[in-house]
Amino acid sequence: MAFELPDLPYPHDALQPYMSAETLEYHHDKHHKAYVDNGNKLLQGSGLEGKSLEEVVKGAYGSNQGLFNNAGQHFNHLHFWKWMKPNGGGAIPGALEAKIKEDLGSVDAFKEAFIQAGVGQFGSGWCWLALKNGKLEVMKTPNGENPLVNDATPLLGCDVWEHSYYIDYRNRRPDYLKAFVENLVNWEYVAELYDAAS
């Protein structure tokens, strides 16, 4: 099945002032579109045609770097747009909040670890909240890698490639991550993924 660029689930200007319309125009309309277009070209003749996106990501990992890079980033971004919403942040749905406290100590400890994972990812990459072997973990990955290739289920991810924040925050990656956690996260969507995974 071919990769397709989804529409954003909100207008380009809906996440202001934490993420500008200009950032979303470049990030979604140009960067994500390029992953889709390149991924579709690289999918041809790969032996992974007709597989689900998750199967393509796992199947290309370690064997077809070009396809993996583009399929991984397509997967990451399909969720990234849904991991944010206008007036995001705020309360975490009960079962997920209880699990965060159980596995990671407290909501504040989780947020701090998540932000530090993003700040500490050298160069391009992502920071994650993922479910692995029934436990929540904070992870970071380089480039387009995601927890799927580490036998984990991604529940929340933040893109720390410079194109995701440089227009709005310049080199202030910690400020971008704090704004993401406090003001953009769509916790209902994270909870949906958690419920499906557990």
Stockholm file with secondary structure:
# STOCKHOLM 1.0

chainA/1-198         MAFELPDLPYPHDALQPYMSAETLEYHHDKHHKAYVDNGNKLLQGSGLEGKSLEEVVKGAYGSNQGLFNNAGQHFNHLHFWKWMKPNGGGAIPGALEAKIKEDLGSVDAFKEAFIQAGVGQFGSGWCWLALKNGKLEVMKTPNGENPLVNDATPLLGCDVWEHSYYIDYRNRRPDYLKAFVENLVNWEYVAELYDAAS
#=GR chainA/1-198 SS CCCCCCCCSSCTTTTTTTSCHHHHHHIIIIIIHHHHHHHHHHHTTSSCTTSCHHHHHHHHTTTCHHHHHHHHHHHHHHHHHHTBCTTCCSCCCHHHHHHHHHHHSCHHHHHHHHHHHHHHSCSSEEEEEEEETTEEEEEEEETTCCGGGGTCEEEEEEECSGGGTHHHHTTCHHHHHHHIIIIIBCHHHHHHHHHHHC
#=GC SS_cons         CCCCCCCCSSCTTTTTTTSCHHHHHHIIIIIIHHHHHHHHHHHTTSSCTTSCHHHHHHHHTTTCHHHHHHHHHHHHHHHHHHTBCTTCCSCCCHHHHHHHHHHHSCHHHHHHHHHHHHHHSCSSEEEEEEEETTEEEEEEEETTCCGGGGTCEEEEEEECSGGGTHHHHTTCHHHHHHHIIIIIBCHHHHHHHHHHHC
//
